[in-house]
């Protein structure tokens, strides 16, 4: 694990941590589906422009199927599920549930990539879940039909991220699809999948400039730039290590909430953050075998 790759993981966790706060601001005004669609469309345009500028070969005819599959599981499902959850769950809780992605990724890697789940990796994964639970205080929100549905939506989103990482790993081997082509193509196809639902999700009132700015930030940073960095990392270091970025996201989500929304930070945040860092170290330093 190089220092550059580790720095990318930390940077990704920082911008993804911000996305959950952006969702909490934007979704009440623009609705879950429209928020997810605008985020996907803007990110797709930006990524396609980058791919064109860097002369990345898209090869649409040959790659259309993997673009569509990754677009469904890495874009459509998680973006729409997390947007829905933002109506009913605090940002940090959605981020915690997103942190189950490495667990799904580890299981899927065993099934489809024959990647052995070592005791060190398993310990790191379980420790990470414990740490993020401490961060937000498990059981601190009431359980009702809306919150339970939102919990389930976040778990489906995390599983979608994990499954898409397996597909990216298999198609990104030497001689396979270029990582930037996969990031651009999957985001563009994801946008096309979502666009037919827009006429049924138009909000009653014009969203504020704050909400629009949050969607733009999610699209360009948390989706466009993040995918351009994350997909090559999956190919390079493997799905389980790459998905360990999810453990740091709740920590950054709380940090941004403290700085910009003035939410308090307690001892649980400090303790949970320490556990999360230890968990990430276990996963990232585990042997590849």
Secondary structure, 3 states (H helix, E strand, C coil): CCHHHHHHHHHHHHHHHHHHHHHHHHHHHHCHHHHHHHHHHHHHHHHHHHHHHCCCCCCHHHHHHHHHHHHHHHHHHHHHHHHHHCCCCCHHHHHHHHCCHHHHHHHHHHHHCCCCCCHHHHHHHHHHHHHHHHHHCCCCCCCCHHHHHHHHHHHHHHHHHHHHHHHHHHHCCCCCCCHHHHHHHHHHHHHHHHHCCHHHCCCCCCCCHHHHHHHHHHHHHHHHHHHHHHHHHHHHHCHHHHHCCHHHHHHHHHHHHHHHCCCCCCHHHHHHHHHHHHHHHHHHHCCCC
